[in-house]
Amino acid sequence: MDFEIRGDRRPQGRKQLRAERAEYFRLVRQGYSNREASRLVGVHERTGREWRHGRPEGGRKRPRRPARPVRAASASRRYLCQDERIHIADRLREGACLRTIAAELGRSPSTISREVRRNRTEGTREQWHYRPYAAQARADARRLRPKPGKIPQNLELRDFIHDHLAKRWSPEQICHALVRRFPDRPEMRVAHETIYQALYVQGRGELRRELTRALRSGRARRRPHRQAARRQPRFTHPMVMISERPADVEDRAVPGHWEGDLIIGKDGVSAIGTLVERATRYVTLLHLPHGRDAERVRDALTDTVHALPRHLVKSLTWDQGAEMAAHHTFSLATDIPIYFCDPGSPWQRGSNENTNGLLRQYFPKGTDLSVHTRQHLDAVAAELNSRPRKTLGWDTPAERLARLLAPAN
C-alpha cells in the first residue's frame, strides 16, 4: 500500500484529512471493515463511522452529514482538480496573471477566469480571496446530480412545449419558434436537446412520456441510424442516373425540381406516394388505394403533374424502386425527365427522405394506408406545408413557394 500514516498525530481538522478519507473509502470499497480501514489510515474508529454515516444530533458536537468519498484527481481534463486549485491560489498570491496560470496548467484562460469568478470567497469592502479548499467544496456541490431542469421550473415554457409537441412540431422547430415568439425573454429560450432530454432521459413529470408519440420517430429512446442495404438495378429500360442531372438542380434556386418516393403500409401491400419540391420543400401526396405496381404509380404521377402548373414541374428524382419500372412511359407522356439515385443512396434525395419521416407521424408504420381518402391526403399535405422548416430559415413551405412564385404573377 502506497499510503503512509502521517507522522504528526495531533488533531488535523476535517479539511486536512482529505488524503486519509480518500484512502479510507478506497479500502472500504475493497471490503475492509471500518476497524481495519481506520487502523490502516491512522484515524479513530469513531472518525471512520462518522465519515460513512455522519454524526447524529445530540451531545456537545454539532451534527455532521456523511462524508462523500473524496475523488482522486481524474484522468479526464474536463474538471479542475484540487491540486490545480491550490496552484491557482498560490500563483494569485504571488501576483501572477490568469493567462500565465492557465499556460502553466495547460488550461484555457477562460477556464481559469471562470473558476476564480465562480468559486472565490467574497470579503468586506468589495475584496475577495481565492481559497482552494472552499472552491473545491463549491465545485463539488455544484456538480451534484440530478439538477432541476429549466422546463419544469417555467410553467409557461412547459405549456408552450406541450402544446406544440401535440401539434407534431419537432423540438428544433419549437425552440426556434420560442425565439420568434419571445424575442426579449431569455427565460423562454431552450435548446432542442433540452426538450429531447426531458422526453428521453427524464420523463418523470417534466414532459409527459406520451408526448414522445408526437415525435416523428415515435420512440421513447434514441436509436443509432443504420444504412440501407444496397439494391441492384431492376429495370430493363435504361435509367438516367443522378450524376447526369443538370447542375442548376443542385443549387435549389429555381423551383420545379421534385423528389419522389413511396411510404409503405402494413404487410407491404398499401402505399402512398410522396413528392417534394426541392427549392421550397412543398409536399404533394399521391393517392394509391389499389396498390403500388408500376402502372398505378405511373398513372398517379401523371395525374398529379398535370394538375400542377407546367413551369413548376421540370424534373423528378427517384430511387431505384420497382414501382418506377414504367418510368420511360411517364417521361414520354409528360416530357419530364426522371433521374435515379445510386443504389442504397437515399441521401441523394434528402428532401424527400426527411419529409417521409415527417409523414410517418400521420401514417404510422404497420397501418393500412389504403383507407385514407384523397381528401385526407390533401389535408395532411396542407398541414405539413404550414409547418416551419429549419432549412427554409423557419419559413413554411407554403410561404416559400408563394414568395418564389410572386414575381411570376
Legacy VTK file of the C-alpha trace (Angstrom):
# vtk DataFile Version 3.0
C-alpha trace
ASCII
DATASET POLYDATA
POINTS 409 float
0.000 0.000 0.000
1.499 3.363 -1.083
-0.396 5.338 1.567
1.630 6.307 4.643
0.156 7.250 8.010
1.024 10.828 8.863
3.750 11.342 11.454
2.069 14.266 13.204
-0.768 12.690 15.184
-2.176 15.913 16.550
-5.731 16.862 15.514
-5.626 17.971 11.891
-9.182 19.131 11.369
-11.602 17.956 8.724
-10.040 19.738 5.740
-6.554 18.342 6.312
-7.702 14.676 6.359
-8.695 14.539 2.702
-5.977 12.009 1.832
-6.977 9.816 4.783
-10.646 9.964 3.819
-9.888 9.070 0.201
-7.789 6.079 1.265
-10.385 5.035 3.869
-13.190 4.878 1.292
-10.929 3.048 -1.159
-10.299 0.355 1.458
-13.994 0.128 2.325
-14.859 -0.423 -1.342
-12.353 -3.291 -1.335
-14.198 -4.974 1.553
-12.230 -3.833 4.626
-14.195 -3.350 7.825
-14.456 0.039 9.474
-11.967 -1.025 12.170
-9.342 -2.272 9.714
-9.723 0.659 7.304
-9.481 3.171 10.170
-6.359 1.474 11.553
-4.630 1.415 8.171
-5.194 5.136 7.528
-4.387 6.161 11.130
-7.720 7.500 12.387
-10.029 6.511 15.239
-12.844 4.042 14.524
-15.359 6.701 15.524
-13.964 9.029 12.862
-14.415 6.355 10.212
-18.005 5.747 11.289
-18.753 9.462 11.138
-17.259 9.662 7.659
-19.537 6.865 6.468
-22.746 7.567 8.420
-22.493 11.135 9.671
-22.943 12.384 13.212
-26.472 12.499 14.673
-27.884 15.354 16.699
-27.189 15.420 20.430
-24.068 15.778 22.563
-21.604 18.615 22.529
-20.584 18.397 18.897
-22.671 19.660 16.018
-24.349 17.084 13.719
-22.346 16.198 10.630
-23.523 14.906 7.283
-21.931 11.730 5.881
-18.721 12.484 4.036
-18.704 11.612 0.365
-15.750 9.603 -0.928
-13.035 12.035 -1.934
-12.398 11.777 -5.648
-8.824 11.367 -6.712
-7.565 13.648 -9.457
-9.416 12.457 -12.528
-7.514 11.382 -15.599
-10.080 13.370 -17.532
-9.231 17.012 -18.074
-12.850 18.068 -18.048
-12.840 19.383 -14.459
-10.252 21.213 -12.400
-8.892 19.092 -9.564
-7.899 20.209 -6.075
-4.166 20.319 -6.876
-4.873 22.716 -9.734
-6.960 24.914 -7.448
-4.110 25.002 -4.903
-1.748 26.054 -7.700
-4.152 28.814 -8.746
-4.363 30.121 -5.156
-0.565 30.107 -4.744
0.073 31.920 -8.002
-2.653 34.515 -7.343
-0.963 35.338 -4.032
2.302 35.771 -5.944
0.607 38.222 -8.321
0.610 36.085 -11.480
-1.964 36.943 -14.142
-4.684 34.494 -15.186
-3.166 33.837 -18.604
0.140 32.866 -17.038
-1.605 30.498 -14.633
-3.587 28.988 -17.490
-0.409 28.363 -19.501
1.249 26.702 -16.515
-1.717 24.353 -16.033
-2.302 23.728 -19.721
-5.807 25.183 -19.479
-7.727 27.804 -21.382
-7.537 31.314 -19.833
-11.335 31.412 -19.828
-11.376 28.254 -17.665
-9.199 29.913 -15.011
-11.140 33.184 -15.213
-14.444 31.373 -14.797
-13.095 29.292 -11.908
-11.908 32.350 -9.971
-15.108 34.277 -10.648
-17.466 31.467 -9.624
-15.643 29.951 -6.660
-13.899 32.855 -4.976
-14.786 33.951 -1.438
-16.178 37.464 -1.157
-14.833 39.625 1.658
-15.572 43.033 3.105
-15.006 46.343 1.293
-15.559 44.658 -2.093
-12.493 42.462 -1.610
-12.289 38.765 -2.421
-9.965 35.859 -1.780
-9.468 32.620 -3.667
-9.351 29.736 -1.192
-8.717 26.394 -2.902
-10.480 24.133 -0.388
-13.586 26.307 -0.305
-13.505 26.496 -4.116
-13.279 22.699 -4.351
-16.234 22.299 -1.982
-18.337 24.732 -4.042
-17.458 22.945 -7.277
-18.305 19.521 -5.812
-21.649 20.774 -4.507
-22.499 22.374 -7.852
-21.735 19.171 -9.732
-24.300 17.084 -7.865
-26.998 15.439 -9.973
-29.825 15.438 -10.706
-30.420 19.145 -11.010
-33.811 20.751 -11.620
-34.290 21.358 -15.326
-35.340 24.579 -16.976
-38.592 23.199 -18.356
-40.290 22.193 -15.060
-39.275 25.462 -13.400
-41.077 27.572 -16.016
-44.726 26.587 -16.388
-45.301 28.916 -19.342
-42.361 27.369 -21.188
-43.530 23.849 -20.369
-47.068 24.548 -21.589
-45.755 26.055 -24.827
-43.667 22.942 -25.495
-46.593 20.664 -24.589
-48.944 22.443 -26.977
-46.574 22.394 -29.936
-45.486 18.811 -29.428
-49.177 17.942 -29.551
-49.261 19.728 -32.930
-46.489 17.355 -34.115
-43.805 20.064 -34.161
-40.263 18.811 -33.700
-38.193 20.034 -30.714
-35.954 22.051 -33.027
-38.944 23.769 -34.608
-40.245 24.577 -31.128
-37.014 26.141 -29.882
-36.827 28.456 -32.916
-40.490 29.345 -32.546
-39.720 30.389 -28.964
-37.049 32.786 -30.225
-39.518 34.401 -32.624
-42.427 34.467 -30.184
-40.461 35.762 -27.169
-37.511 37.755 -28.575
-36.967 39.773 -25.374
-37.439 36.999 -22.806
-34.317 34.855 -22.317
-36.120 32.682 -19.761
-38.291 31.404 -22.631
-35.290 30.130 -24.600
-34.451 26.434 -24.591
-32.259 24.234 -26.757
-33.885 21.400 -28.659
-31.527 18.982 -26.897
-33.105 20.030 -23.590
-36.520 19.014 -24.912
-35.170 15.658 -26.068
-33.568 15.136 -22.647
-36.879 15.851 -20.937
-38.610 13.307 -23.176
-35.996 10.572 -23.478
-33.974 10.693 -20.271
-36.004 12.259 -17.517
-39.638 11.541 -18.363
-40.667 11.985 -14.750
-43.122 14.852 -14.892
-41.114 17.436 -16.851
-42.726 16.426 -20.131
-45.348 13.734 -20.293
-43.952 10.494 -21.672
-46.905 10.081 -24.008
-45.719 13.179 -25.887
-42.953 11.049 -27.409
-45.645 9.725 -29.732
-45.778 13.204 -31.270
-42.150 12.906 -32.402
-41.712 11.856 -35.984
-39.823 8.719 -34.875
-42.498 7.844 -32.303
-39.985 6.173 -29.989
-39.104 6.975 -26.395
-35.382 6.368 -26.692
-32.713 7.147 -29.207
-31.554 4.596 -31.714
-28.497 4.683 -33.971
-29.097 5.036 -37.672
-28.352 2.132 -39.965
-27.510 2.305 -43.653
-29.986 0.740 -46.020
-28.962 -2.388 -47.877
-27.788 -1.828 -51.391
-30.288 -2.621 -54.123
-29.453 -3.769 -57.617
-30.875 -2.128 -60.749
-34.155 -3.785 -61.698
-35.271 -2.040 -64.873
-34.957 -3.236 -68.434
-35.205 0.255 -69.889
-32.059 2.368 -69.418
-32.092 4.789 -66.487
-30.784 8.337 -66.416
-28.635 8.485 -63.285
-28.446 11.392 -60.851
-24.892 12.113 -61.927
-26.333 13.326 -65.249
-28.774 15.708 -63.585
-28.178 19.364 -64.635
-26.126 21.481 -62.263
-28.881 24.080 -61.830
-30.938 21.459 -59.974
-28.381 21.255 -57.175
-28.472 24.886 -56.031
-32.264 24.833 -55.395
-32.549 28.406 -56.636
-35.257 27.631 -59.208
-38.453 25.825 -58.212
-39.767 22.941 -60.255
-37.407 20.066 -59.480
-39.064 17.338 -57.400
-38.021 14.277 -55.425
-40.327 11.285 -55.019
-40.727 8.045 -53.095
-43.319 5.749 -51.521
-44.160 5.171 -47.873
-45.281 1.581 -47.411
-48.173 0.371 -45.274
-48.970 -2.865 -43.453
-47.523 -6.068 -44.941
-46.064 -4.087 -47.832
-49.411 -4.022 -49.644
-50.657 -0.436 -49.409
-48.673 2.705 -50.121
-48.815 6.481 -50.508
-46.641 8.372 -52.968
-44.769 11.473 -51.836
-43.463 14.321 -53.967
-41.301 17.112 -52.500
-40.231 20.227 -54.368
-36.514 20.760 -53.762
-36.414 24.555 -53.516
-39.437 25.062 -51.250
-39.930 21.592 -49.646
-43.549 21.804 -50.796
-45.251 18.403 -50.439
-47.788 16.670 -52.679
-49.166 13.182 -51.935
-50.141 10.501 -54.452
-53.315 8.547 -53.800
-52.711 4.793 -54.427
-55.757 2.998 -52.997
-55.476 -0.076 -55.277
-51.796 -0.965 -54.997
-48.316 0.233 -55.849
-47.388 -1.573 -59.024
-45.548 0.325 -61.741
-48.604 1.136 -63.857
-50.642 2.565 -60.950
-47.732 4.665 -59.720
-47.126 5.936 -63.264
-50.784 6.910 -63.679
-50.912 8.660 -60.281
-47.736 10.574 -61.094
-49.088 11.620 -64.463
-52.367 12.894 -62.998
-50.511 14.802 -60.251
-48.024 16.619 -62.501
-50.788 17.528 -64.974
-52.654 19.215 -62.099
-49.612 21.403 -61.328
-48.525 24.485 -63.333
-46.241 23.332 -66.121
-43.429 25.694 -65.195
-43.475 24.187 -61.681
-42.561 20.655 -62.828
-39.196 20.419 -64.601
-37.658 17.158 -63.358
-38.179 14.277 -60.959
-35.624 12.356 -58.867
-36.478 8.873 -57.534
-34.719 5.844 -56.141
-34.476 2.508 -57.964
-37.687 1.058 -56.563
-39.671 -1.446 -58.598
-42.607 0.986 -58.717
-40.684 3.029 -61.312
-40.356 0.236 -63.864
-42.592 2.257 -66.238
-40.507 5.429 -65.894
-39.851 5.693 -69.618
-43.573 5.796 -70.471
-44.110 8.506 -67.847
-41.371 10.640 -69.388
-42.824 10.158 -72.869
-46.314 11.169 -71.702
-45.287 14.233 -69.690
-41.931 15.292 -71.200
-40.495 15.317 -67.662
-37.137 13.579 -67.162
-36.624 11.185 -64.233
-33.200 10.910 -62.594
-32.393 7.864 -60.466
-30.279 7.737 -57.309
-27.417 5.315 -56.963
-28.301 2.013 -55.254
-28.628 2.352 -51.493
-28.093 6.129 -51.544
-31.299 7.724 -50.213
-29.322 10.763 -49.076
-29.141 11.811 -52.745
-32.798 12.821 -52.444
-32.572 14.051 -48.875
-35.522 16.436 -49.036
-37.878 13.546 -49.722
-36.297 11.307 -47.079
-36.737 13.967 -44.432
-40.337 14.599 -45.462
-41.161 10.898 -45.328
-40.014 10.924 -41.719
-42.431 13.762 -41.027
-45.248 11.931 -42.780
-44.831 8.895 -40.557
-46.381 10.982 -37.797
-49.575 10.947 -39.819
-49.226 7.490 -41.373
-47.549 5.210 -38.803
-45.721 2.094 -39.883
-47.741 -1.111 -39.785
-51.045 0.556 -40.686
-53.227 0.110 -43.752
-52.635 3.183 -45.920
-55.354 2.299 -48.434
-58.088 3.518 -46.034
-57.024 7.157 -46.450
-59.083 9.172 -48.912
-57.842 11.724 -51.417
-59.330 14.490 -49.266
-57.453 13.275 -46.191
-54.156 13.194 -48.074
-54.715 16.760 -49.246
-55.427 17.854 -45.658
-52.238 16.197 -44.407
-50.185 17.822 -47.160
-51.687 21.231 -46.338
-50.854 20.813 -42.644
-47.319 19.724 -43.439
-46.821 22.652 -45.805
-47.821 25.024 -42.983
-45.161 23.760 -40.560
-41.908 25.769 -40.300
-38.750 24.141 -41.630
-35.213 24.702 -40.421
-33.715 24.507 -43.914
-36.026 27.343 -45.023
-34.956 29.682 -42.233
-38.067 28.613 -40.308
-40.408 29.700 -43.067
-43.141 27.282 -44.074
-43.055 25.562 -47.494
-46.282 27.331 -48.433
-44.754 30.730 -47.598
-41.575 29.984 -49.521
-43.455 28.751 -52.594
-45.663 31.838 -52.582
-42.581 34.032 -52.318
-40.854 32.337 -55.251
-43.953 32.471 -57.440
-44.825 36.080 -56.595
-42.609 37.725 -59.299
-44.158 35.480 -61.955
-47.611 36.781 -61.068
LINES 1 410
409 0 1 2 3 4 5 6 7 8 9 10 11 12 13 14 15 16 17 18 19 20 21 22 23 24 25 26 27 28 29 30 31 32 33 34 35 36 37 38 39 40 41 42 43 44 45 46 47 48 49 50 51 52 53 54 55 56 57 58 59 60 61 62 63 64 65 66 67 68 69 70 71 72 73 74 75 76 77 78 79 80 81 82 83 84 85 86 87 88 89 90 91 92 93 94 95 96 97 98 99 100 101 102 103 104 105 106 107 108 109 110 111 112 113 114 115 116 117 118 119 120 121 122 123 124 125 126 127 128 129 130 131 132 133 134 135 136 137 138 139 140 141 142 143 144 145 146 147 148 149 150 151 152 153 154 155 156 157 158 159 160 161 162 163 164 165 166 167 168 169 170 171 172 173 174 175 176 177 178 179 180 181 182 183 184 185 186 187 188 189 190 191 192 193 194 195 196 197 198 199 200 201 202 203 204 205 206 207 208 209 210 211 212 213 214 215 216 217 218 219 220 221 222 223 224 225 226 227 228 229 230 231 232 233 234 235 236 237 238 239 240 241 242 243 244 245 246 247 248 249 250 251 252 253 254 255 256 257 258 259 260 261 262 263 264 265 266 267 268 269 270 271 272 273 274 275 276 277 278 279 280 281 282 283 284 285 286 287 288 289 290 291 292 293 294 295 296 297 298 299 300 301 302 303 304 305 306 307 308 309 310 311 312 313 314 315 316 317 318 319 320 321 322 323 324 325 326 327 328 329 330 331 332 333 334 335 336 337 338 339 340 341 342 343 344 345 346 347 348 349 350 351 352 353 354 355 356 357 358 359 360 361 362 363 364 365 366 367 368 369 370 371 372 373 374 375 376 377 378 379 380 381 382 383 384 385 386 387 388 389 390 391 392 393 394 395 396 397 398 399 400 401 402 403 404 405 406 407 408
